[in-house]
Amino acid sequence: MAERIYLDWNATAPLRPEAKAAMAHAWETSGNPSSVHAEGRQARRLMEEARAAVAASVGADAANVVFTSGGTEANALALTPGLRRGREPAAERLLVSAIEHVSVLAGGRFTAEATQRIGVTPSGIVDLDRLRDLLDGPPALVSIMLANNETGAIQPVAEAAELVHGAGGLLHVDAIQALGRIPFDLASTGADLLSLSAHKIGGPKGVGALVLAEGIEGLSPLLRGGGQEKGRRAGTENVAGIAGFGAAARVALAERDNEAARAEQLRERLETGLRQTPGMVVFADEVERLPNTVLFTVPGLRAETAVIGFDLAGIAVSSGSACSSGKVQPSHVVEAMGYSRELAEGAVRVSLGWSTTEADIDSALQAWRKLANTLLKGNETWLELF
């Protein structure tokens, strides 16, 4: 059986050896990190070392890192009515960009009536003029992702932060796809709250973090009980998962720049091949994007058909976000950019990682040419090619 090719790194990255080793070591530690005896202190030390590594990856204070069960929980925890900076007025409403992850579009603990969406340009960039208009009113919490999980488009979060702070609001930035792929830190984004996830950078699934800027108050826990995470997230911490997160963060930060340059070359190779197909649309290709991400389609393509076709050819790609319980749905990101529903239903995402090679890209292009040639001829039995 031929070895499969994995090109769905934005959904999840394979577990890094360093993270696996850190988790195995943590599993040998029997103590509860809240216990005061030697075993408990050992577990606490592993956790705090990981907290320091995650904080360092985004230039934050380790004391302001709150570990969660993943990026979705980090986002939900961040979207809390009543957040404020020091003695400033608390946020009364929520503004979210129309291309956010579904965990942000859900609005957290804000009511639907208190939530509004910020439109984006046809390039997939948040409309700052629209944001400026929406900020006219009571203090708002604004949520804008740093890099889109489908198109890879990098958002002007620093510029947005100036507008938001000038209007007395707070900014939450979902940086889950950006971590380990592009340079940034808490200060450069201007974020008051920053969401991260371990498994996007080669850590384990089921671990994330919400990072707070200095002076942010009013964070109300989703889970109440013990005093873990300084009372901000109850429940015995996942020590092994957190240790794996810390190890992955160290490696991702160390390898980021070299990997970004390599991924960008591979992405260009992929896009050059894709553009040989008549009618090819590569979304957000005129703006700065993550170096590893391509979202594309051609008129008439069904994403589900393409994903199955690639899969039968031994190649894993996706139709966008992997958080829809296995369902292939029209891309809300593409629709928010103003494209037709037909194109939104055909958007296919290819995302690259540290093990991706030129041979992998060439194999993906070969599979795509078979699919596209048959599609353009109107042949409905193209699956037989695979």
FENRACOR-V564556 format. One line per field, one symbol per residue. psi: psi as a letter, one per 30 degrees, with the letter a starting at -180 (. if undefined). A space follows every 50 residues. Layout:
BEGIN
psi->???
END
This chain:
BEGIN
psi->kkklkjhhffelklkkeeeeeeeeeeffjflkfflfleeeeeeeeeeeee eeeeeefghlkefgkjkafaeeeeeeeeijkfkljbglklkflkkklfgl lffeffgbgklefgklkklllffgkkjeeeeeeffjalkkkkjklekkfe ffkklieeeeeeeeefggalkkjjgeffkfelklleeffgkfkkklkeff ggallgkakkkklkgklgjkkekkcaglhhgfjlkkkieeeeeeeeeeee eeeefeeeeeeeeeeeeeeeeeeeffkkgkkjkgfglklkfgkkkllkkf kkeeeeeeeeefggkjalgbkghhhgkjlkjfeeeffglleeeefgkkkk klaffkleeeeeeeeeeeeeeeeeeffgjfgffff.
END
